[in-house]
């Protein structure tokens, strides 16, 4: 997604506020079978963030010193360097510190200081599903709790992170610090436990071998000619032909866009129309596609771009929360079990701006109409923004490292059901008019090997470029047919 992400590098200022809006959906409705391997999980064994953490993002530092490069939401510090924040905490006292980082080699000494109080640690090399290619968009980020306690003397303090590498060619990639009040340990453990126990059973998802994703949007180009108005394209979309095409691929599910770079939605949603006038359609394309796929035993998952429909950077904290809760509740109630899962984009960007977002309320709202519907919030290669989700969005883009476990034990998706999202053609949307869809860049043998290694631990989603008429290229179909044949022979 690094091409798409490059358009979203803008960082946002934030203000700490308490939300008063909650959802009325009953928490008890989520009491479904959590997989056995999660039932015995010790919440304290995970370093996942919770609502009690105070995040200090590196893109929001007040000053920096050294050879430091900013890329997306990360800063690459070469040799010795220092980042400083002006932080606000609920009250003075004792705090634990989590550091979100990535490192390609071991022995990375750091210090975190707060006006006379200092913690020291040596950060080890990180690992995960991202390949160790050295590319900036292939870092496997992790959270690590530093040893010791940081003493914070007042509510408004300066916090610094210093890297102590003597070698200038040695780099540490930083994402954030998180301060956790020592007195909140039990609350932190309780939230992690509640989030894990609220998750529906993901056995059916883990058993699936692969699915296909289509960024069919207002920017999707046709085979020839100019891009037609989105509403006209929705009106003429051939659902039967699309469903037949998917059937030939052997995919177990389809992940389809509701919106992307623009706040459209291909259905007559009342709440969506209130927020984005003129951006809905009379035809309910989502229902028709979901029904057509379900008749063939193919599940339907919905992609939504949070940063677009919820007006990230333009909406206030309260408005951002209200938009998310209202729209997701309307969608869930309208489609019920037609939608088996959600994949929400833009969450590392949104979390930087709306750090007090009511994730638990949003999670419960995501189950409207279908308590067993799965939820993923995409934070790309960065650590997940909340434990209130069911599977890892896992935007790997290219082939990565196969998972060791079904439930991710370390790295960006820690504590979540494994899943991989790959881009078959090294892009997400076909936007070029009068040009054919580019050929697949993923080697079919290597792709099949990767998918075999993921079998039983979690499915692989392939983003396949699509034309505005709902068809795909012959070269794409050749790969998907080969996958289907391979799966049948297994």
N, C-alpha and C positions, 0 to 999 in steps of 0.2 A: 504494500500500500504506500511505499515511499513516494511515488509520484503524487498520489492523492493527498498524502500527508503534507507534502511540500507546500500545498495551497492553504494549509491550516496551521502554519507555524506561529501565528499570532498568539501571544500570551495575554492573559487577562488579569487585571487587578481584582482583588477580592476584599470583601468585608465580612466579618464574622457576625452572623445573625442567627437567632433561633427561629425555626419554622414552627408555625402554629397550625399549619394545614396537615391533616392526617387523613388516611383513607379508612372507610368504615368496614372494609372487607374483614371478615373474621379470620384470625390467625389459625383457628382450629381447622379450617377447611383444607389446610396443607398437611394434615397428618396422614401422609401416604408412606409407603414402604421405602425408607432410605436403604440403599444397598448395604449388605452386611459389612463390607469392608469399610464403610463409613461409620457404622453404629459404634464401633469401639474406638474411634479416633479420639485422641486427646487434643482438645482445642489448643492447649498450651504448647503443643508440639509444632504448631504452625505460627509463622510470623506475619500472617495476613493482617492488614490494617483494619481498624474498626472506627466507629463514630467517636471514640474517645481519644483517638490520635490527633495531634496537632501537626499537620503537614507543613513543611517548609520546602517549597519547590525551588530547584536551582535556577529556574527562569525568573524567579521573583526575589533574587538576592538584592541587597542594598548596595553592595560593593564586591569587588573581586580583585585579586592580585595574582600575577603569574601568567604563564602561557596557557590560556584557557580559550577553548572554542565552543561556541553554542551551536548545537545541532538539534532541531526539533525541541523536545522537552528535556534534553540532556546537555551537560557540560563535560567536555573532555579536558581534563587537567593533566598537563604533561609536567613531570618532575614535581617540584615544590610549588604549591599554590594555595590560595585561601579564598573561601567564599564566606560572606557575612550576611546575615539576615537581621532585620528588626522584627522581633517576634512578640506576639501577645499571647499570654497564657491565662487560664481562668483564675489562678491564684499562685502566689509564691509557694515553693515547696520542693519536694524531691521528684525528679523525673527520670524515666528510662529513655534511652535514645535508640531509635531504629535508623539505619542508613540504607537507602535504596541505591544500588550501584551495580556496575558490571566491570569485570576485570578479565583480561586475557591471560594473565599470569599471576602467580602468587606473591605473597610478601608485599602488601601495600599498606604501609604504616600510615595511620591518620590520627588526628586529635580533634575532638569536639570541645569547644570551650564556651563558657557562659559567665563572663564577668568574674573571673577568678576560680571558677569550678571547671575542671578539665577531665575528660575521659580519653583514654587511648585504646587503640585496637590495631590489629594487623589483619587486613581484609584478604581472604583467600581468593583464588580464581573462581569465577562463577561458571556454571554450566547449565545446560538445558536443551530445549529442542532446537534453538537457533544454531546454525552451523558456525564453527569457529573460523570464519573466513576473514575476520578483521574488518569487515565492512561495518560502517557506523549503524546501518539499519539491521544488523544481524547480531546485536549484543543480547546476551541472556542476562537480564536483570534479576536481582534477588534482593530481599530484605534481610538484614542481619541486625540482631540486637547487640548493642555494644555492652561490654562488661562494665559494671559499676553504676553509680547513680550521679546524675547531674543536679547540682543544687542551684535552683533558680530563686534569686533574691527578691524579685519584684514582678509585677504583671507585664511590664514592657521592658524587654531586655534585648541585648545583642547576642546572637548566637553565631559561632563561626565553625567552619570545618576546614582543617588544614591537612593537606597531603604532604608527606615527609619523604617522598621518593627522591633520592639523590640523583638518579639517572634521568636526564632530561628527555630521553626517548621512551621512558616508561610512563604509560598513561593510565589514569583511573577515570572511569566514566560515571558521573554522578547524576542521580535523578531527584532525590529528595532526602531530607532528614525528617523524622517524625518524633515528636516529644510525646511521651505517654506518662501521665501522672502515676506515681507509684501506688497511690491509694486507689487507683482504678483497676488494679490487676484483676480482681474478682469480676468486675463489670465487663472487662475486656474478654475474659474467659467465658463469661455467660453469653455475651453477644455472639462469639464464635460458635459456641455450642448451639444456641438457638438457630443461627443461620444454617448450620450443617443439618440439624434435625428437621428443619423446615423444607429441605430439598426433596423433591419428588424422586421416585426411583428412576435411575437413568439406565437400567439394564437394557431396555430396548434400544436406546441410543448407542450404547457401547457395542452392541452386537452388530450394528450396521457397518458395512464395509466402506461405502462411500456415497456421497451425494453431489449434486451439481448446483452451482450458484450462478444467477444471472443478474447482472446490473442492467436491467431494462428500465431506462430512465428517460426523462425529458431531453437528455443530451445524446441518446443512442442514435447513431446514424443508420440510414438504410443502405441497401446494397448499391444503389445508384441514386443520384439526385440529392436534393436538400432534405434536411431533417424536417419532418412534418410537425405541426402543432401537437403537443402531447395528448390533448383530448381527442383529436382525430385518430391518432395512433392507437389509443385505448379502444376507441369505438370499433376499429377495424381489426383488432388483434384476433388472430385465428387460434382460439383456444384448443380446438380439437387437434389441429395440426401440431401445435406445441406439445400437447400431452402425448401424442403418438411419438414425436421425436424423443421426448424424455424416456418413454417406454423402451425405445431401442437401446438406450445407454445402459440399462440395468441399474440405474441409480435408485437408492432406497428413499431419497428425499430430494426436494427442491428448496433452495433458499432464494427467495425472490424479493426484489426491492419494492417497498412501498413508496419510499422517497429516497433521494440521494443529495445531489448538489443544490436542488431546488425543492421547496416545500410542497410538492404535489402529492396526491394520493389517488390511486385509480379506483375510487368508490365514492358513493354519496354519504360521506361521514359528516354529521351535523356539527360536532364539536370541532373537527378539523377545519370545516368551512368557516366557522366563527373566527378561528385563529388566523387562517390563511384564506381569505375570500378569493373565490375563483380558482382555487387550486385542487378542487375535487372534481369527480366526473359522475355523470348519471349512471354509466355502466359500472357494475361491481365486478371488476376484473379479478380481484383477489378471490372472491367467492367462487367464480366460475373455474378458475385455475385449480383452486384447492379441491373443489368437487370432482373435477376431471381427473386429477391425480389420485385422489382417495379411492376412486372407483377401480383404479389399477393397483391399489395397495401401496401407493407412493405417498409419503408424508409431505406436508407443506410447512415450511418455516418462513418467517417474515423478517426481512431486513428493514431497519429504520435508521436514518441518520439523525441522531439526537441533536447534534450541533446545528443542524439545519432547521428541523421542525420546531425545536424548542428555543430558537433565537439566542444561541449562546453568544455572550458578549453584548447583547442588546437588551435582554430581559433582566429584570431585577431577580434577586434570590427567590422571592415569593412567586413571581410570575413564572420563572423557570420551573419551579416545583409544581405549580398549578397546571401548566401546560402538559407536563409529563404525566401527571396523575390523571387528568381528564381524558387525554387522548388515548393513553394505553388502556384505560378502563373501557372506553367506548369501543375500541377495536376488539378487546377481549370478549366483551359481552355480545358484540355483533357476530363474531365468527365462531365462538365456542371451540369445540374440538376440531374444527377445520384447520386451525393453526396449532401445530404441535410444539413450536418453539419460536423464540425471538432471538435476533442477533442485532444488538444496538451498537451503532458506530459512534465514534467521537468522544469516548468517555475519559481519556486522559486529558483532553482539552477541557471538557466540561468540569472535571473535578478540580482542575487548577482554579477555575473561576467560582464554582459553587461548592465549596468544601464542606458546607453543612447540609448538603442535599439529604432528604429523608429516604435513604436507600431501602430501609425495611418497608416503609409504606409503598414505595415504588415496586418492590419485589412482590408484595401482596397484591397490588393492583395488576401486576403482570399475569396473575393467575385468574383474573376475572373470566368467567365463562369456561375455564378449563384448569382446574387446580393442578393437573399434572403437566401443564405446559412448561417447557424449559426456557431458561433465560440466560443470555450471555451479554456482558457489557464489555465492549472492545476497548482495552487499554493498550493495544498493540504490543510492543515488546517490553513495555514497562510493567511493574508489579500491578496486580489487580487493585481496583479502587475500592472494592468492598467485598465481604464474604457473602453478601446477599445476592447470589446468582448461582446457577446450577452447573454450567459447563464453561470451559475456557474458550473464548472467542478465537484465540490462536491464529492471528494473522501472520503466518510464517512467510508467506509470499512464494518463496522458492523451497526446494526440498530441504528439510532440516534433519535433525537427529531424531530417530524413532524413540518413542517414550519407553521408559522402563516400567512404569506402573500405570494402571488405569486412572487412579487418583494421583494427580501430580504432587510430588513430595517436596519439590524445591523449584526455584526459578519463577518466571513471571506468572504462571498459572497455579501457583501453589494452593492446594486443598481442593481444587476443582476437578470434575470429570474431564478427561483428556479429549481433545478434538483438534484437528489440523485444518487450516484453510490455506490453500495454495492457489496461485494464479497460473493457469495453464499457458497463457500467452504473454506473461510479463506486463499485464495491464489489467485494469478493472472494467473499463467502459470503452466500447468502440464508438469514438466520436468523430472520426475522420470521414467526411463526405466523399463519395466517389472513389473510395479506396477499399479494397478487400480486407477482411479481418486477417491480421497477421498470423503466421503459422505458429503452432505450439512451440514453446521453448523448453518445456520439460521433456527429458528423454523418457520415452514410454517404458523401456526396461527398468530404468532407475525408479520411475514412478511406481511401477508395479511392485518392485522390491520394497519400497518405502511403505506402500499400502499393506503389503503382507506383514511387515514388521509391526504395523499398528493394529492388526487384526485382533479383536477381542479386548482391546484397551480403549479404543475410541475410533470414530469414523474419520475419513478424510473428505473434505469438501473441496471440489475443484471449481474455481471461478472460470466460466467459459464465456468468451465474448459472444455477443448476440447482436443480430441486426434488428432494425426497428420493426420489421414484419414478424419478429418472433422466431426466425430461423437462425441456424448457426452455420459455420463454414464446413466444407467437406473434410478438411484436415482435422478440425476439432472432432467431428463425428468419428473419423477413423480411429482416433485415440480412445474415445469413449466406448466404441464397439469392441476394441481390443481389450479394454478393461473388463467389459461385460463378459467376454469370452473367457478371460483369465479367471474371473470370479466363479463362473459356472464350472470350471475345471477343478477348482479347489475342493 
